[in-house]
Amino acid sequence: MPAPAEYKWPNADNLYCRSYCPLHPGVHKIVFDLVDEIMDVFDAHAFHAGMDEVFYLGEDKCPRCAGRDKAVLFANEVQLIRDHLAEKGRELWIWGDRLIDGRATGIGEWAASYNDTYRAVDMIPRDVVICDWQYDRDNQTAVYFALKGFRVITCTWNKPQVAVSQVEDLYRSRALSGKELKSRFYGIAETIWSMPPQFLSGYYGKAPNSTAENTPWNTFRVMFDKMAQLDSAGGSK
């Protein structure tokens, strides 16, 4: 389906996201060439493929995907990318939002799925690393992914109190879990959705809003302070 001459954000669905058709015969030649070049240039061993906020998938207007199970379409694409990376001993990371039922959990359509892709969680390889972004609330979804057999990285952004709760969850989960589950709680990451200079300017107190509470740099600082506190108290690493 061709893009409109003028693309406005948000669109009529109140969304800004576009997705490629996973069944297009020419798409993977482009995707894999890009992936391989990035991996080679950075001498990387893991690739984060994104795959978040996939709202347009299996659309009725698509001549290839119409009528197909969206969970299967999503899972097959994860499998395909994972297999391509595995050929060279490389690892796939993806965001976890499309693998969570947004309605059953009440998390919603952005940090979880409303279009049934969540069922793909039981169809994809367990060696895929899940980056579980839950920015506005600590939904404790890392436990869900760990119980499903995945290594999971909890991802936070710009709300310090949410990050503190997520750090506490990580340490608690590692401390309470048996050996099968413990290693699946892979860690916690601060995500930054700006250019690096903007983050560094805020972190080092050079930006006008450097002292604001709900910022990525303050969240990063508070997150590490909490980790240091729990480490000094003998928390599970």
Secondary structure, DSSP 8 states (H G I E B T S, - for coil): ----SS--SS-TTS-------TT-TTHHHHHHHHHHHHHHHHT-SEEE----S----S-TT-TTTTTS-HHHHHHHHHHHHHHHHHTTT-EEEEESGGGSBHHHHS--SSSSBSSSGGGGGGTS-TTSEEEEE--SS---HHHHHHHTT--EEEEE-S-HHHHHHHHHHHHHHHHHS-HHHHTTEEEEEE---S-HHHHHHHHTT-STTTT-SSSHHHHHHHHHHHHHHHHHTT---
